[in-house]
Amino acid sequence: LEFTADASHELRTPLSVIRAEADVALSAPREAAEYRDSLRRIQGESHRLRQLVEDMLWLARFDSKPPPPGSEPVDLATLAQACADRFRAVGPAVSAETPDGAVLISAPPEWIDRLAGVLVDNACRYAGPDGTVRIEVRAQGSRASLTVEDSGPGIPEAERPLLFDRFHRATEHGSGSGLGLAIGDSIVRSTGGRWQVGDSPLGGALMSVSWRHAQPARTAASLAGRSPQA
């Protein structure tokens, strides 16, 4: 019931803006530039509404516990580089720091890609167009981690226990729906990951997830090269 009430509230805002803009545009003849301004605002709210609905549907499917996608080796280093390339056009300076070679975990690739997208999208929103976002991948012992840092306002200590609640926003900055980190948390818990939330040297938030490091599969050629056991 709480989720339904919150969802209704979140959906009402973009719908109200779209309705108001359309009513104003149709109320009297206007200049072409004024119509374009109204259409741009309607377009922006429509995009926000679509993202909100897609996030809600994703969570609904996840809550219904469908058969999970099959786990397979996922290279965090390659994923981080691809994610940085994808978000460089957003505005902040996005960089990726990865070790040489693959850093593998075992998980559904589409889930880890979604998680990385959520973390980097959040970081870009809070860092702002002139800010900095850094993606880092590390392999330490039996763990492999994906860390996203930003130069935004950071996450107050009091807000951190509520960070993964649905529709919760840690600060007034940014324009997200408050569902991204709830989706991310569902993915982390379902793939055996561990969160670390802290302060970044960049001045903003640090969001990190670690998993058990999956070793590369031994190839038939390497096995063939081993000497037989006595």
N, C-alpha and C positions, 0 to 999 in steps of 0.2 A: 504493500500500500504506500509506503514511504517512497519507494522508487517511482511508482506511478504518479504520485503527487509532484515529485521533483521533476520528472520528465515532462509532465503537463506544463509546469511553470517554464521550463527551458524552451519548449516548443512554442509557447504562446508569444514570446518576445519577437523572434524573427517573423512569425506570421503576422503579428500586429504591425510591424514596420512595413512589410510588403503590402498589406492592406491599406495602410495610411498613405504610402507613397503612390499607390495606384489611384486612390480616391483623389488625392491632390492633383495628380497629373490629368485626371479626367474631368476635374471640376470646371475648368475653363481653358480656352485656347491659350497655348504657350509658345514661346520661342523654341526652336529645335534644340538649343543648348540646354534648356531647362528640362526638356523631355529626356535628353541623354543623361543628365545628372540623376533624374529619378530612376531611369533604367539601370544605371550603375549601382545605385543603392539597393535596388531590388535584386540585382545580380549578386551583390555581396551577401545579402541576407539569405538568398536562395542557396548559395554555396554553404553558408553556415548551417542552414536547416538540413541540407542533404548530409553533411558530415555528422551532424547530431543523430539523424535517423540511422545512418550506417553504423555508428558506434553503438547505438541502442540495440540494433538487430544483432550485432556481433556479440554483445554481452548476453542477449537473450539466448542465442544459439549455444554459447559457452555454458550458461547456467543449466541448459537442458541436458548437458553432459552427452553430446554426440560422440561417436567413435572418434578419437583424436587422430589427426594426420600422423602418418608413420614417421618415426624418428629416424634420422640419418645424419651422417657427419655434416656439420655446418662450420665453415671457416669464418671465425669472427673477424679476422684481419681483412679478408676480401669483402665481407659484408660492411665493415666500417668504412672502407675506402669508397664503396659504391654509395653508401648513405651520405658521405661527405660531398661527393660529386652531385648527388641529387638535390641537396639543400643549399648549395653555394649560391644559387640564383635567388634565394629567399631574401637575402639582405645582409645578415651578419657574416663576418669572416669565419668560415667553417673549415677546420683542418682535421686530419686524421693522423694519429701516431700509432704505428703498428710495427711489430717485430718482423724480421725477415722470416719467411716461411709461414706455413699455415698454423693457426691456433684453433684446434677443433673441439667442438662439443657435440653431443648427441641430442638432437631435438628436431621437431618439425621445422623445416626451413622457413615456411611462410609465417610461423608464429614468431620466430626470432627476428625476421625482417620487420614484422609489424611492431614488435617491441622497440627495436632500434629506431624506427620511424617516429614512434610516440615520444621517445626520450629526446631525439634531436629536434623534433618539431616544437616540443615544450621549451627546450633551451633557446631556440631561435626566437620564439615569441617573447620570452622574458629578457633576452639579451638586447633585442631591438635591432633596427637596421644598421646601427653603427657599432654594435657590440661584437663579441668574440665567442665562438663555440668551439670546443675541442673534444674530439672523440679519441679515446685511447683504448687499445687492446693489449692485455698482458697475459702471460702464462707464468704462473708461479707455483712450483711444486705440482700438486695434484689438481689445482684450480686454474680456470681460465676466466678472465673478466672483461667486461665491456663497460667503459666509463664515459659518461658525457658530462662536461662541465660548461658553465657559461659565465658571462660577466654581468648578469642581471642583478636583481635585488636580493637574490638568495631566498632561502626558506627559513622563516623564524622557527626557533626550537619548539615553541608551543604548537606550531602547525604540523609538525612532522608526524605525530601519531595519527593525524586525520588525513594524511597525504593521499592515501589510496581509497578513501571513501568516495563513492560515486557522487558526482556533481559538486565536489568540494574543490575550491580554488585556494591555493596557499597564499596568494597575494591578489591585490586588485589589478595588477599589471597583466597584460596578455588578454587574449580574447577566446580562449578555449572553452569547451563545454563543461570541463570538469570530469570527463569520462576517460580521457586518454590514459591516465595513470591507473585507473581502475582496470582497464583492459590490460595494461602492462603488468599489473600485479597478478591478474589471473594467469597470464602466460608464465610469469616467473614461478609462481607456486606450482603450476602444472608441469613444469620442466625441471623441477628440483633446484631452482636457482636461489640465491641469497641476495637480499638487498643491502646496500650501504648508502646512507644519505648523509651528506655533510656539507661543508663549506669548501669552495674551490679557491685556489690561489688566484684565479681570474677575478675574484670578487663576488661571484654569485654562488649558485648551487652546484653540488657534485652529486650525481646519481650514478651508482655503480651496481652491476649485477655480476655475480660469479657463479660458475657451474663447475662440475667435475670435468677435468680436462680429458678429452677422448684421445687416445693414442691413435696415430694412423694405422690402418689395417696393413698387416704384412702381406706383401705380394707373393704370388706363387714363385716368382724368380728368386726372391730373397730366401724363401723357404728351401728352394732347390739347392741354393748355394751353401746351406748349412751342412756340416759334416754329420754323418749318422751317429747316433748315440751307441755307446758300447752296450 
